[in-house]
């Protein structure tokens, strides 16, 4: 009926015409509609990204929801943060975004919300079980269009941001859904803007829409350097993840972007807790403490972090993958368009170049994310075996999300991916030699226990 493997931890994601068809979207629409109705929900807003399959998939999903009796508002093509904004603005009980985020063009998917909280983990499995059991609510819903969210969203951000001087930036929209928003917003707040690939195109003709990977940012890097811009700002396919290039063409990673925002936030909010996920640099956690904040290391995943933020009333969080969450002056969800505007606001407060923002931090040597192949059946058990072996030997192990070992001069991460059959590794140390030692220690242990 439906491929259960597309029901992942944070969302639904699969290959068009193989895993996802119009019939699949119709059934998932009925499953989600039933799930929301049984939580006493009645109203839902839906949007979709620029992918070629999105309009037909959205139509099918709406059909499924209508048959469960939901009142549906369609806001058309939009960025994921605009969908979240619409949930807040229209006060709906739920929200649906048809998107595959930064996946290649042949993919599509569904992000589901109950209020402003993501539907994820066991909740997604609950929807799968409703579909498998054909256990659906029945009703006669209603459908309306709302074309006002784009302008309302842009106006909200423009009124929220105040520049102290003009800032010159280059934007790479990645031909995703965020391109129609960010350049206009930045110009309205007083930026000089050069655009690259800001026209939505679901074939992604220029590069893969992931601004956190340097090889996809080469055009942005070149343009920043040749145009004498102060920074380059990149968006992923649905504009919930940010990438930043400094004026020298060097890439800032998600934890560094969060670090810059955290420093600015802590100036007026000392003592506040700030979340970074387990993949973030030691520098981030040390810096939050140094600037008067309380660092919290937490699980990777936008849904996990949003839930933790809401539970503890936190205002700033982020993760290595480029998701940054701001409840400070904003609404608490991951919005790369808004984060770009806040980043530019921080730039406007100083004449110091972006490359110098974190120049006072210790030099650390680290790896990108590394993957070790496993299976969906064994990956969590393997991580547990590796973790337990290090705990028995007396290592300092944080097990909030897999295993992060802290050494005096570095750290090692080993966790199971929630979305693919791999172990995710990352290492950091004060010297290249020590980095190699820590990496070898953990990789050898995985090979031994695999």
Order of alpha helices (4+ residues) and beta strands (2+ residues): beta-alpha-beta-alpha-beta-alpha-beta-beta-beta-alpha-beta-alpha-beta-alpha-beta-alpha-beta-beta-beta-alpha-beta-alpha-beta-alpha-beta-beta-alpha-beta-beta-alpha-beta-beta-beta-beta-alpha
